[in-house]
Protein backbone atom coordinates (compact mmCIF):
# COMPACT_ATOMS: atom_id res chain seq x y z
CA UNK A 1 0.00 0.00 0.00
CA UNK A 2 1.32 3.44 -0.88
CA UNK A 3 2.70 5.35 2.10
CA UNK A 4 3.58 8.98 2.63
CA UNK A 5 6.31 10.68 4.60
CA UNK A 6 5.27 14.10 5.86
CA UNK A 7 7.81 16.62 7.10
CA UNK A 8 6.45 19.59 8.99
CA UNK A 9 9.16 22.09 9.70
CA UNK A 10 10.25 25.50 10.81
CA UNK A 11 13.60 26.53 9.35
CA UNK A 12 16.23 27.66 11.88
CA UNK A 13 19.31 27.85 9.66
CA UNK A 14 18.64 28.23 5.91
CA UNK A 15 22.18 27.20 4.91
CA UNK A 16 22.07 24.03 7.00
CA UNK A 17 18.58 23.28 5.67
CA UNK A 18 19.81 23.63 2.09
CA UNK A 19 22.70 21.26 2.85
CA UNK A 20 20.29 18.75 4.43
CA UNK A 21 17.91 18.90 1.46
CA UNK A 22 20.75 18.51 -1.02
CA UNK A 23 21.80 15.29 0.74
CA UNK A 24 18.36 13.93 1.67
CA UNK A 25 16.65 14.35 -1.71
CA UNK A 26 18.75 11.76 -3.59
CA UNK A 27 18.47 9.34 -0.64
CA UNK A 28 14.69 9.63 -0.71
CA UNK A 29 14.73 8.77 -4.42
CA UNK A 30 17.15 5.88 -3.80
CA UNK A 31 14.60 4.30 -1.45
CA UNK A 32 11.70 4.75 -3.89
CA UNK A 33 10.37 8.07 -2.62
CA UNK A 34 9.26 11.02 -4.68
CA UNK A 35 8.34 14.56 -3.70
CA UNK A 36 4.63 15.32 -4.06
CA UNK A 37 4.46 18.72 -2.38
CA UNK A 38 6.81 21.22 -0.78
CA UNK A 39 5.85 24.67 0.39
CA UNK A 40 4.97 27.15 3.06
CA UNK A 41 1.63 27.52 4.74
CA UNK A 42 -0.76 30.06 3.29
CA UNK A 43 -3.41 30.04 6.03
CA UNK A 44 -4.22 28.22 9.25
CA UNK A 45 -7.88 27.33 8.89
CA UNK A 46 -8.29 25.71 12.31
CA UNK A 47 -6.04 25.16 15.32
CA UNK A 48 -2.41 26.15 15.79
CA UNK A 49 0.60 25.16 13.69
CA UNK A 50 4.14 25.73 14.95
CA UNK A 51 5.80 24.39 11.79
CA UNK A 52 4.72 26.54 8.82
CA UNK A 53 6.36 24.47 6.07
CA UNK A 54 5.36 21.08 4.73
CA UNK A 55 6.93 18.51 2.42
CA UNK A 56 5.12 15.31 1.45
CA UNK A 57 6.87 12.35 -0.17
CA UNK A 58 5.25 9.25 -1.65
CA UNK A 59 6.87 5.85 -1.12
CA UNK A 60 5.84 2.43 -2.44
CA UNK A 61 4.94 1.28 1.08
CA UNK A 62 5.57 1.89 4.78
CA UNK A 63 8.48 -0.59 4.77
CA UNK A 64 10.29 1.63 2.25
CA UNK A 65 9.89 4.64 4.55
CA UNK A 66 11.19 2.63 7.51
CA UNK A 67 14.16 1.35 5.51
CA UNK A 68 14.97 4.88 4.31
CA UNK A 69 14.63 6.46 7.76
CA UNK A 70 16.67 3.78 9.53
CA UNK A 71 19.42 3.62 6.91
CA UNK A 72 22.90 4.59 8.02
CA UNK A 73 23.02 7.10 5.16
CA UNK A 74 19.94 8.97 6.39
CA UNK A 75 20.81 8.70 10.07
CA UNK A 76 24.13 10.40 9.26
CA UNK A 77 22.08 13.49 8.29
CA UNK A 78 20.37 13.81 11.68
CA UNK A 79 22.73 16.47 13.07
CA UNK A 80 22.44 18.71 10.01
CA UNK A 81 18.63 18.21 9.97
CA UNK A 82 18.41 19.30 13.60
CA UNK A 83 20.66 22.30 12.96
CA UNK A 84 18.61 23.32 9.93
CA UNK A 85 15.06 23.01 11.23
CA UNK A 86 12.62 22.10 13.94
CA UNK A 87 11.09 19.14 12.15
CA UNK A 88 8.33 16.63 12.78
CA UNK A 89 8.49 13.58 10.52
CA UNK A 90 5.51 11.24 10.27
CA UNK A 91 4.59 8.22 8.16
CA UNK A 92 1.08 7.60 6.82
CA UNK A 93 -0.35 4.67 4.88
CA UNK A 94 -2.96 5.63 2.36
CA UNK A 95 -4.78 4.70 -0.79
MDTraj code that builds the backbone (N, CA, C; nanometers):
import mdtraj as md
import numpy as np

residues = "UNK UNK UNK UNK UNK UNK UNK UNK UNK UNK UNK UNK UNK UNK UNK UNK UNK UNK UNK UNK UNK UNK UNK UNK UNK UNK UNK UNK UNK UNK UNK UNK UNK UNK UNK UNK UNK UNK UNK UNK UNK UNK UNK UNK UNK UNK UNK UNK UNK UNK UNK UNK UNK UNK UNK UNK UNK UNK UNK UNK UNK UNK UNK UNK UNK UNK UNK UNK UNK UNK UNK UNK UNK UNK UNK UNK UNK UNK UNK UNK UNK UNK UNK UNK UNK UNK UNK UNK UNK UNK UNK UNK UNK UNK UNK".split()
xyz = np.array([
    [0.0843, -0.1177, 0.0000],
    [0.0000, 0.0000, 0.0000],
    [0.0891, 0.1243, 0.0000],
    [0.0567, 0.2184, -0.0812],
    [0.1317, 0.3439, -0.0876],
    [0.1381, 0.4079, 0.0501],
    [0.2526, 0.4667, 0.0816],
    [0.2704, 0.5347, 0.2095],
    [0.3332, 0.6718, 0.1843],
    [0.3121, 0.7607, 0.2776],
    [0.3575, 0.8982, 0.2634],
    [0.4410, 0.9391, 0.3838],
    [0.5475, 1.0097, 0.3568],
    [0.6315, 1.0683, 0.4603],
    [0.6024, 1.2177, 0.4606],
    [0.5558, 1.2679, 0.5733],
    [0.5266, 1.4101, 0.5863],
    [0.6305, 1.4740, 0.6767],
    [0.6851, 1.5850, 0.6316],
    [0.7813, 1.6615, 0.7103],
    [0.7225, 1.7989, 0.7350],
    [0.6916, 1.8258, 0.8598],
    [0.6445, 1.9586, 0.8994],
    [0.7624, 2.0270, 0.9648],
    [0.7932, 2.1485, 0.9203],
    [0.9156, 2.2088, 0.9696],
    [0.9107, 2.3601, 0.9785],
    [0.9973, 2.4083, 1.0649],
    [1.0245, 2.5501, 1.0810],
    [1.1755, 2.5665, 1.0666],
    [1.2176, 2.6389, 0.9652],
    [1.3601, 2.6528, 0.9346],
    [1.4282, 2.7406, 1.0395],
    [1.5415, 2.6910, 1.0930],
    [1.6231, 2.7660, 1.1881],
    [1.7469, 2.8237, 1.1208],
    [1.8071, 2.7470, 1.0322],
    [1.9312, 2.7848, 0.9663],
    [1.9171, 2.7506, 0.8175],
    [1.8877, 2.8497, 0.7328],
    [1.8635, 2.8228, 0.5908],
    [1.9797, 2.7519, 0.5198],
    [2.1038, 2.7852, 0.5551],
    [2.2182, 2.7199, 0.4906],
    [2.2263, 2.5721, 0.5286],
    [2.2059, 2.5423, 0.6560],
    [2.2070, 2.4030, 0.7001],
    [2.0900, 2.3270, 0.6384],
    [1.9753, 2.3921, 0.6272],
    [1.8580, 2.3276, 0.5674],
    [1.8829, 2.2966, 0.4203],
    [1.9478, 2.3867, 0.3498],
    [1.9810, 2.3634, 0.2085],
    [2.0771, 2.2448, 0.1955],
    [2.1750, 2.2364, 0.2861],
    [2.2696, 2.1257, 0.2850],
    [2.1977, 1.9937, 0.3131],
    [2.1073, 1.9946, 0.4101],
    [2.0289, 1.8754, 0.4426],
    [1.9467, 1.8306, 0.3217],
    [1.8748, 1.9236, 0.2606],
    [1.7908, 1.8900, 0.1456],
    [1.8729, 1.8344, 0.0301],
    [1.9877, 1.8950, 0.0063],
    [2.0746, 1.8505, -0.1023],
    [2.1178, 1.7056, -0.0815],
    [2.1380, 1.6659, 0.0431],
    [2.1796, 1.5293, 0.0739],
    [2.0612, 1.4333, 0.0860],
    [1.9502, 1.4801, 0.1428],
    [1.8355, 1.3926, 0.1671],
    [1.7578, 1.3611, 0.0398],
    [1.7467, 1.4565, -0.0506],
    [1.6653, 1.4349, -0.1708],
    [1.7082, 1.3135, -0.2522],
    [1.8378, 1.2965, -0.2832],
    [1.8752, 1.1765, -0.3586],
    [1.8570, 1.0470, -0.2795],
    [1.8701, 1.0530, -0.1467],
    [1.8468, 0.9337, -0.0641],
    [1.7003, 0.8933, -0.0690],
    [1.6126, 0.9919, -0.0632],
    [1.4694, 0.9626, -0.0709],
    [1.4396, 0.8902, -0.2013],
    [1.4935, 0.9406, -0.3111],
    [1.4728, 0.8769, -0.4416],
    [1.5322, 0.7362, -0.4451],
    [1.6488, 0.7188, -0.3840],
    [1.7146, 0.5879, -0.3802],
    [1.6269, 0.4821, -0.3141],
    [1.5459, 0.5236, -0.2164],
    [1.4595, 0.4305, -0.1446],
    [1.3173, 0.4288, -0.2007],
    [1.2993, 0.4826, -0.3212],
    [1.1700, 0.4754, -0.3885],
    [1.0763, 0.5906, -0.3618],
    [1.1229, 0.6939, -0.2935],
    [1.0367, 0.8067, -0.2617],
    [1.0402, 0.9138, -0.3686],
    [0.9297, 0.9877, -0.3777],
    [0.9265, 1.1023, -0.4682],
    [0.8495, 1.2158, -0.4025],
    [0.8965, 1.3367, -0.4272],
    [0.8343, 1.4559, -0.3701],
    [0.6997, 1.4808, -0.4365],
    [0.5954, 1.4975, -0.3553],
    [0.4633, 1.5322, -0.4056],
    [0.4314, 1.6796, -0.3840],
    [0.4772, 1.7332, -0.2711],
    [0.4461, 1.8723, -0.2375],
    [0.5530, 1.9267, -0.1453],
    [0.5884, 2.0522, -0.1672],
    [0.6815, 2.1223, -0.0784],
    [0.6431, 2.2695, -0.0808],
    [0.6181, 2.3256, 0.0366],
    [0.5850, 2.4668, 0.0385],
    [0.5524, 2.5185, 0.1768],
    [0.5336, 2.6477, 0.1817],
    [0.4972, 2.7146, 0.3059],
    [0.3467, 2.7189, 0.3216],
    [0.3046, 2.7459, 0.4429],
    [0.1631, 2.7525, 0.4741],
    [0.1065, 2.8875, 0.4319],
    [-0.0087, 2.8832, 0.3691],
    [-0.0759, 3.0063, 0.3293],
    [-0.1697, 3.0567, 0.4387],
    [-0.2457, 2.9680, 0.4988],
    [-0.3414, 3.0040, 0.6025],
    [-0.3571, 2.8892, 0.7009],
    [-0.3798, 2.9213, 0.8272],
    [-0.4224, 2.8222, 0.9254],
    [-0.5733, 2.8343, 0.9319],
    [-0.6420, 2.7287, 0.8929],
    [-0.7879, 2.7327, 0.8893],
    [-0.8502, 2.6932, 1.0223],
    [-0.7782, 2.6133, 1.1005],
    [-0.8287, 2.5709, 1.2306],
    [-0.7111, 2.5240, 1.3149],
    [-0.7087, 2.5596, 1.4409],
    [-0.6041, 2.5159, 1.5316],
    [-0.4778, 2.6002, 1.5211],
    [-0.3695, 2.5459, 1.5784],
    [-0.2413, 2.6155, 1.5788],
    [-0.1364, 2.5276, 1.5115],
    [-0.0456, 2.5906, 1.4384],
    [0.0601, 2.5163, 1.3691],
    [0.1918, 2.5860, 1.3955],
    [0.2826, 2.5159, 1.4632],
    [0.4139, 2.5731, 1.4950],
    [0.5117, 2.5603, 1.3786],
    [0.4908, 2.4616, 1.2925],
    [0.5800, 2.4395, 1.1792],
    [0.5073, 2.4839, 1.0515],
    [0.5469, 2.5977, 0.9942],
    [0.4716, 2.6540, 0.8821],
    [0.5009, 2.5924, 0.7458],
    [0.5998, 2.5059, 0.7363],
    [0.6357, 2.4472, 0.6073],
    [0.6037, 2.2987, 0.6061],
    [0.5733, 2.2476, 0.4871],
    [0.5357, 2.1076, 0.4729],
    [0.5977, 2.0500, 0.3464],
    [0.6494, 1.9288, 0.3577],
    [0.6932, 1.8510, 0.2416],
    [0.6312, 1.7129, 0.2552],
    [0.5753, 1.6624, 0.1457],
    [0.5124, 1.5306, 0.1454],
    [0.5775, 1.4468, 0.0360],
    [0.6215, 1.3271, 0.0744],
    [0.6871, 1.2349, -0.0172],
    [0.6060, 1.1067, -0.0250],
    [0.5938, 1.0519, -0.1444],
    [0.5246, 0.9253, -0.1652],
    [0.6281, 0.8134, -0.1765],
    [0.6032, 0.7039, -0.1061],
    [0.6874, 0.5848, -0.1117],
    [0.6013, 0.4655, -0.1524],
    [0.6629, 0.3599, -0.2032],
    [0.5844, 0.2430, -0.2439],
    [0.5042, 0.1817, -0.1297],
    [0.5619, 0.1841, -0.0090],
    [0.4935, 0.1282, 0.1077],
    [0.5630, 0.1773, 0.2348],
    [0.5036, 0.1454, 0.3490],
    [0.5570, 0.1888, 0.4781],
    [0.6946, 0.1286, 0.5038],
    [0.7176, 0.0052, 0.4579],
    [0.8476, -0.0586, 0.4772],
    [0.9581, 0.0218, 0.4094],
    [0.9296, 0.0808, 0.2946],
    [1.0295, 0.1632, 0.2248],
    [1.0634, 0.2880, 0.3055],
    [0.9633, 0.3474, 0.3689],
    [0.9893, 0.4640, 0.4554],
    [1.0770, 0.4217, 0.5728],
    [1.0415, 0.3109, 0.6365],
    [1.1194, 0.2633, 0.7511],
    [1.2638, 0.2329, 0.7120],
    [1.2816, 0.1687, 0.5969],
    [1.4160, 0.1348, 0.5510],
    [1.4956, 0.2614, 0.5229],
    [1.4325, 0.3582, 0.4568],
    [1.4968, 0.4877, 0.4308],
    [1.5354, 0.5553, 0.5618],
    [1.4394, 0.5714, 0.6518],
    [1.4628, 0.6463, 0.7756],
    [1.5702, 0.5816, 0.8622],
    [1.5716, 0.4497, 0.8670],
    [1.6665, 0.3781, 0.9528],
    [1.8009, 0.3494, 0.8867],
    [1.8154, 0.3874, 0.7609],
    [1.9420, 0.3619, 0.6914],
    [2.0547, 0.4435, 0.7540],
    [2.1734, 0.3879, 0.7502],
    [2.2904, 0.4594, 0.8017],
    [2.3119, 0.5904, 0.7268],
    [2.2834, 0.5894, 0.5972],
    [2.3021, 0.7104, 0.5161],
    [2.2115, 0.8236, 0.5636],
    [2.0840, 0.7911, 0.5930],
    [1.9937, 0.8969, 0.6394],
    [2.0246, 0.9357, 0.7836],
    [2.0524, 0.8388, 0.8680],
    [2.0813, 0.8702, 1.0075],
    [2.2036, 0.9605, 1.0206],
    [2.2956, 0.9529, 0.9250],
    [2.4130, 1.0405, 0.9258],
    [2.3749, 1.1872, 0.9034],
    [2.2539, 1.2114, 0.8536],
    [2.2079, 1.3493, 0.8288],
    [2.1339, 1.4105, 0.9479],
    [2.1164, 1.3339, 1.0538],
    [2.0369, 1.3806, 1.1681],
    [2.0884, 1.5122, 1.2259],
    [2.2175, 1.5253, 1.2458],
    [2.2725, 1.6473, 1.3067],
    [2.2475, 1.7694, 1.2196],
    [2.2660, 1.7570, 1.0887],
    [2.2438, 1.8713, 1.0007],
    [2.0943, 1.9033, 0.9912],
    [2.0091, 1.7986, 0.9966],
    [1.8634, 1.8212, 0.9969],
    [1.8235, 1.9016, 1.1200],
    [1.8758, 1.8616, 1.2362],
    [1.8409, 1.9296, 1.3605],
    [1.8965, 2.0711, 1.3658],
    [2.0112, 2.0945, 1.3032],
    [2.0660, 2.2296, 1.2955],
    [1.9820, 2.3163, 1.2022],
    [1.9327, 2.2572, 1.0949],
    [1.8607, 2.3324, 0.9935],
    [1.7174, 2.3662, 1.0263],
    [1.6496, 2.2780, 1.1016],
    [1.5064, 2.3008, 1.1226],
    [1.4534, 2.2275, 1.2446],
    [1.3483, 2.2834, 1.3002],
    [1.2623, 2.2105, 1.3941],
    [1.1729, 2.1286, 1.3025],
    [1.1785, 1.9957, 1.3123],
    [1.1086, 1.9137, 1.2151],
    [1.0344, 1.8000, 1.2825],
    [0.9126, 1.7785, 1.2368],
    [0.8326, 1.6631, 1.2777],
    [0.8178, 1.5775, 1.1536],
    [0.8622, 1.4526, 1.1622],
    [0.8488, 1.3580, 1.0518],
    [0.7437, 1.2551, 1.0913],
    [0.6530, 1.2253, 0.9993],
    [0.5505, 1.1243, 1.0267],
    [0.5263, 1.0414, 0.9018],
    [0.4901, 0.9143, 0.9245],
    [0.4592, 0.8217, 0.8156],
    [0.3101, 0.7923, 0.8174],
    [0.2532, 0.7808, 0.6959],
    [0.1083, 0.7596, 0.6820],
    [0.0822, 0.6619, 0.5679],
    [0.0067, 0.5556, 0.5961],
    [-0.0350, 0.4671, 0.4882],
    [-0.1647, 0.5221, 0.4292],
    [-0.1765, 0.5097, 0.3004],
    [-0.2959, 0.5626, 0.2362],
    [-0.3286, 0.4886, 0.1091],
    [-0.4343, 0.5319, 0.0467],
    [-0.4783, 0.4702, -0.0792],
    [-0.4492, 0.5607, -0.1947],
])
top = md.Topology()
chain = top.add_chain()
for i, resn in enumerate(residues, 1):
    res = top.add_residue(resn, chain, resSeq=i)
    for name in ("N", "CA", "C"):
        top.add_atom(name, md.element.get_by_symbol(name[0]), res)
traj = md.Trajectory(xyz[None], top)
